[in-house]
Amino acid sequence: MPSISDGESPLDSHQRAFNLLIRRPVPIAFDGCGFSGCPQRIMALDELKTFLLDRDTTPEVRDSVWRELVVRARRDGAGWGIGAIGIAMPGLRKRAGDITRGYRGDTDDIDAEMLKTFWEQLLQRADLDQHRILGRMLDAAERAGRKIRYADVTTDQLDSEPAGPRLPLHPWDHPEFVLARAIALGVIDADDANLIAETRLEGVSVQTAAARRSIQGQLASQWRDRAELRLVAAIRAGELAHVRLRPRPVRPVPRTALIAWPGA
């Protein structure tokens, strides 16, 4: 598996694995023939990455290619998985940077959890019938990273202002922080928050979310509606303005988040 050198983050480790992959004597390549809008030739994965990042490449073409990359990763082994992560690396780094901005703890834990979640999406969970295949996988990875950063919270009163509606703490405008504060106060639990986030923020259908939980769609809808009513009531009452989020204590990077090198 890709090893982590001193000072090398999990994202750096996977980037190094991708660099080795595209420089092997017989590198993995993507055949663009038959994919409308793609160069009609065989491309090395770094060339494919450049093509997908090009602003002139349409969302429809990106989805078509990513659908094939997910299929290859699921069917043809870890090499394609490492290749897919390497192609997605700019998006992963951007999301990780957003999460860890101003964070004083060890960011490796967050990076590793994001990689683990992206890998799970790649091999099992990503729905290839929906649009924004890469975007949805990155959304899931970002949610996982945010949960690691804001897993621990305090509920200290911040001031002596009268109770009533007011703006929550900065950054008050991000839904993930609202959900995290609601969990801290016991307004909703983690399962409620996951269901709300999947169906409201990630665009997952209620039926799909229900199937993941082995329950009926109507039950999932009722479950979400009840949780959202409690959440709205807490926001209107100004209760979430009293919750301060803090980073969880640093813990070792989970090595299981690293992807095995082909043949390892």
C-alpha positions as CSV (number, residue, x, y, z in Angstrom):
1,M,0.0,0.0,0.0
2,P,1.2,3.6,-0.4
3,S,3.3,4.3,2.6
4,I,3.3,7.6,4.4
5,S,6.7,9.3,4.7
6,D,7.6,11.8,7.3
7,G,5.6,15.0,6.6
8,E,3.5,13.3,4.0
9,S,-0.2,13.5,4.4
10,P,-2.6,10.7,3.2
11,L,-3.5,12.9,0.2
12,D,0.1,13.3,-0.6
13,S,0.6,9.5,-0.3
14,H,-2.1,8.8,-2.8
15,Q,-0.8,11.5,-5.2
16,R,2.5,9.8,-5.1
17,A,0.8,6.4,-5.8
18,F,-0.9,8.0,-8.8
19,N,2.3,9.4,-10.1
20,L,3.9,6.0,-9.9
21,L,0.9,4.4,-11.6
22,I,1.1,6.6,-14.6
23,R,4.9,6.1,-15.0
24,R,4.9,2.3,-14.8
25,P,6.3,0.5,-17.8
26,V,2.8,-0.3,-18.9
27,P,0.6,2.4,-17.4
28,I,-3.1,2.2,-17.1
29,A,-4.8,4.1,-19.9
30,F,-8.3,5.2,-20.8
31,D,-9.7,4.6,-24.3
32,G,-11.7,7.6,-25.3
33,C,-13.0,6.0,-28.5
34,G,-16.8,5.7,-28.3
35,F,-17.2,8.4,-25.7
36,S,-18.9,11.4,-27.3
37,G,-17.0,14.6,-26.6
38,C,-13.7,12.8,-25.6
39,P,-10.6,12.7,-27.6
40,Q,-10.9,9.6,-29.8
41,R,-7.7,8.0,-28.7
42,I,-6.1,6.1,-25.8
43,M,-5.1,8.6,-23.1
44,A,-2.8,8.2,-20.1
45,L,-4.6,8.9,-16.9
46,D,-2.8,12.2,-16.3
47,E,-3.9,13.3,-19.8
48,L,-7.4,12.2,-19.0
49,K,-7.2,14.2,-15.8
50,T,-6.2,17.4,-17.7
51,F,-9.1,16.8,-20.2
52,L,-11.6,16.5,-17.4
53,L,-10.4,19.6,-15.6
54,D,-10.6,21.7,-18.8
55,R,-13.4,24.3,-18.6
56,D,-14.5,23.4,-22.1
57,T,-15.3,19.8,-21.1
58,T,-19.0,19.7,-20.5
59,P,-20.7,18.2,-17.4
60,E,-22.3,15.5,-19.6
61,V,-18.9,14.4,-20.8
62,R,-17.4,14.4,-17.3
63,D,-20.3,12.3,-16.1
64,S,-19.9,9.8,-18.9
65,V,-16.2,9.4,-18.2
66,W,-16.6,9.2,-14.5
67,R,-19.3,6.6,-14.9
68,E,-16.8,4.5,-16.7
69,L,-14.1,5.2,-14.2
70,V,-16.3,3.9,-11.4
71,V,-17.2,0.8,-13.3
72,R,-13.5,0.1,-14.0
73,A,-12.6,0.6,-10.3
74,R,-15.4,-1.8,-9.3
75,R,-14.6,-4.4,-11.9
76,D,-10.9,-4.2,-12.7
77,G,-9.2,-3.7,-9.4
78,A,-7.3,-1.3,-7.1
79,G,-5.2,0.2,-9.9
80,W,-8.2,1.9,-11.4
81,G,-9.3,2.9,-7.9
82,I,-5.9,4.7,-7.3
83,G,-6.2,6.2,-10.8
84,A,-9.7,7.5,-10.1
85,I,-8.6,9.1,-6.8
86,G,-5.6,10.6,-8.5
87,I,-7.9,12.2,-11.1
88,A,-10.2,13.4,-8.3
89,M,-7.3,14.8,-6.3
90,P,-7.8,18.5,-7.1
91,G,-11.4,18.3,-5.9
92,L,-10.4,16.4,-2.7
93,R,-7.6,18.9,-1.9
94,K,-10.0,21.8,-2.4
95,R,-12.7,20.3,-0.1
96,A,-10.0,19.3,2.5
97,G,-8.6,22.8,2.4
98,D,-12.0,24.4,3.0
99,I,-12.6,22.1,6.0
100,T,-9.3,22.6,7.6
101,R,-9.0,26.4,7.1
102,G,-8.1,27.8,10.5
103,Y,-7.8,24.3,12.1
104,R,-5.0,23.9,14.5
105,G,-5.1,20.2,14.9
106,D,-3.6,17.4,12.8
107,T,-5.3,17.4,9.4
108,D,-4.2,13.9,8.5
109,D,-7.2,12.4,10.3
110,I,-9.5,14.5,8.3
111,D,-7.7,13.6,5.0
112,A,-7.8,9.9,5.8
113,E,-11.5,9.9,6.6
114,M,-12.3,11.8,3.3
115,L,-10.2,9.2,1.3
116,K,-11.9,6.3,3.1
117,T,-15.3,7.7,2.3
118,F,-14.5,8.5,-1.3
119,W,-13.1,5.0,-1.7
120,E,-16.4,3.6,-0.4
121,Q,-18.4,5.7,-2.7
122,L,-16.2,4.6,-5.6
123,L,-16.5,0.9,-5.0
124,Q,-20.0,0.6,-3.5
125,R,-22.2,3.6,-2.9
126,A,-22.1,6.0,-5.8
127,D,-25.3,5.8,-7.8
128,L,-24.3,5.8,-11.5
129,D,-27.8,6.6,-12.6
130,Q,-27.6,10.1,-11.2
131,H,-25.9,13.2,-12.5
132,R,-22.8,14.8,-10.9
133,I,-21.1,11.4,-10.2
134,L,-17.8,13.0,-9.1
135,G,-19.5,15.9,-7.3
136,R,-21.7,13.6,-5.2
137,M,-18.7,11.5,-4.2
138,L,-16.8,14.6,-3.2
139,D,-19.8,15.8,-1.3
140,A,-19.9,12.6,0.7
141,A,-16.1,12.9,1.4
142,E,-16.5,16.5,2.5
143,R,-19.3,15.5,4.9
144,A,-17.2,12.8,6.4
145,G,-14.3,15.2,6.9
146,R,-16.5,17.8,8.6
147,K,-17.8,15.2,10.9
148,I,-14.3,14.4,12.0
149,R,-13.4,18.0,12.6
150,Y,-16.6,18.8,14.5
151,A,-17.2,15.5,16.2
152,D,-16.7,17.1,19.7
153,V,-18.6,20.2,20.8
154,T,-19.3,22.3,23.8
155,T,-22.6,23.8,24.7
156,D,-21.4,26.8,26.8
157,Q,-23.6,29.8,27.0
158,L,-21.8,32.5,25.1
159,D,-23.3,35.6,26.7
160,S,-26.2,36.9,28.8
161,E,-28.4,38.3,26.0
162,P,-32.1,37.6,26.3
163,A,-33.4,34.4,24.7
164,G,-34.8,34.8,21.2
165,P,-34.0,34.5,17.6
166,R,-30.6,35.6,16.6
167,L,-27.8,34.7,14.2
168,P,-25.8,31.5,15.1
169,L,-22.1,31.6,15.6
170,H,-19.8,32.1,12.7
171,P,-19.8,30.4,10.2
172,W,-23.5,30.5,10.7
173,D,-24.4,30.1,7.0
174,H,-23.2,26.6,6.4
175,P,-25.8,23.9,6.8
176,E,-23.3,21.3,8.1
177,F,-22.5,23.5,11.1
178,V,-26.2,24.0,11.8
179,L,-26.7,20.3,11.9
180,A,-23.6,19.8,14.1
181,R,-24.9,22.3,16.7
182,A,-28.4,20.7,16.6
183,I,-26.8,17.3,17.4
184,A,-24.8,18.8,20.2
185,L,-28.0,20.1,21.9
186,G,-29.9,16.9,21.3
187,V,-32.4,18.5,19.0
188,I,-31.7,15.8,16.4
189,D,-29.3,12.8,16.5
190,A,-26.6,11.8,14.1
191,D,-28.9,9.5,12.1
192,D,-31.4,12.4,11.7
193,A,-28.6,14.7,10.5
194,N,-27.3,12.1,8.0
195,L,-30.7,11.6,6.5
196,I,-31.3,15.4,6.2
197,A,-27.8,16.0,4.7
198,E,-28.1,13.2,2.2
199,T,-31.5,14.2,0.9
200,R,-31.3,18.0,1.3
201,L,-27.7,18.8,0.6
202,E,-26.4,15.9,-1.6
203,G,-29.5,15.5,-3.7
204,V,-30.0,11.8,-2.8
205,S,-33.7,10.8,-3.2
206,V,-35.6,9.8,-0.1
207,Q,-36.2,6.4,-1.7
208,T,-32.5,5.8,-2.2
209,A,-31.7,7.0,1.4
210,A,-34.4,4.7,2.7
211,A,-33.0,1.7,0.8
212,R,-29.6,2.3,2.3
213,R,-31.2,2.1,5.7
214,S,-33.4,-0.9,4.8
215,I,-36.6,1.0,5.6
216,Q,-39.6,2.1,3.5
217,G,-39.5,5.4,1.7
218,Q,-42.6,6.7,3.5
219,L,-41.0,6.0,6.9
220,A,-37.8,7.8,5.9
221,S,-39.8,10.8,4.7
222,Q,-41.8,10.9,8.0
223,W,-38.6,10.5,10.0
224,R,-36.9,13.4,8.1
225,D,-40.0,15.6,8.4
226,R,-40.1,15.2,12.2
227,A,-36.4,15.9,12.6
228,E,-36.7,19.0,10.4
229,L,-39.6,20.3,12.5
230,R,-37.5,20.1,15.6
231,L,-34.6,21.7,13.8
232,V,-36.7,24.6,12.6
233,A,-38.1,25.2,16.0
234,A,-34.6,25.3,17.6
235,I,-33.4,27.8,15.0
236,R,-36.4,30.0,15.5
237,A,-35.9,29.9,19.3
238,G,-32.3,31.0,18.9
239,E,-31.1,27.8,20.7
240,L,-28.3,27.0,18.2
241,A,-26.7,30.4,18.8
242,H,-25.5,29.0,22.2
243,V,-23.4,26.2,20.9
244,R,-19.7,26.5,20.2
245,L,-18.0,23.9,18.1
246,R,-14.5,22.8,18.7
247,P,-12.1,20.4,17.0
248,R,-12.0,16.9,18.4
249,P,-8.7,15.8,20.0
250,V,-6.0,14.6,17.6
251,R,-5.9,10.8,17.1
252,P,-3.7,8.6,15.0
253,V,-4.4,8.5,11.2
254,P,-6.5,5.4,10.5
255,R,-4.2,3.3,8.2
256,T,-7.2,1.4,6.9
257,A,-8.1,4.5,5.0
258,L,-5.1,3.9,2.7
259,I,-5.8,1.9,-0.4
260,A,-3.7,-1.2,-1.2
261,W,-1.3,-0.9,-4.1
262,P,-2.2,-3.4,-6.9
263,G,-0.5,-6.7,-6.1
264,A,0.3,-5.7,-2.5
